[in-house]
């Protein structure tokens, strides 16, 4: 087990229940790692709503960790650039990321400001947004490992999924299987919902798959905001679909 992010470590059973009751998020934004083979690194991307990406302050990316095919932690090099953060982790089988988007307050005029409500005159609502990510670069035992992310999607099979075939994921909240959590490709819709055992089943798609999940819950007696948001993205590449079996032709009669 690997401890990858101290924030939200104290999520309680009460929080899990609140997540189930909370409405699904609107205008979801998340982070993910985009492989750049030409430079042998990964770009940390932010956004995703309606297919759009956005710039972000590099300091919001709190941590990236990587593990090899044996599950050993790897050294990760990071380069903060104007076009976003780039990550290098040679031989990584799995990479994890933690991004704290901070407090966002909305004013009575509809403007969103990246500060808590108690610092924004006229604020009518506020949300604290935290985002987690997992890239599976190479399938195998590390792909099914639980990494102790506060919110995590864990494949149940170590073999790379094939396009068109079922993919089962276990939804863990604070390390515990959680029912009723929606999952979707990209950031729109609800392609699957976790069952009583925390398992959700989706159909893998050809090429790169990016699966999103997230929830919001109300905050009580907090001058900084009215809601807390936690989101997750899982990225992997599905293997090509198995070729259809050829149908044998009947022997010709003479």
PyMOL commands that set and color helices and strands:
alter all, ss='L'
color gray80, all
select helices_A, chain A and resi 13-21+49-51+58-60+117-119+141-144
alter helices_A, ss='H'
color red, helices_A
select strands_A, chain A and resi 30-36+41-47+61-67+73-74+77-81+84-88+94-107+112-113+123-136+151-155+166-173+176-177+182-185+192-193+199-203+207-218+227-238
alter strands_A, ss='S'
color yellow, strands_A
deselect
rebuild
show_as cartoon
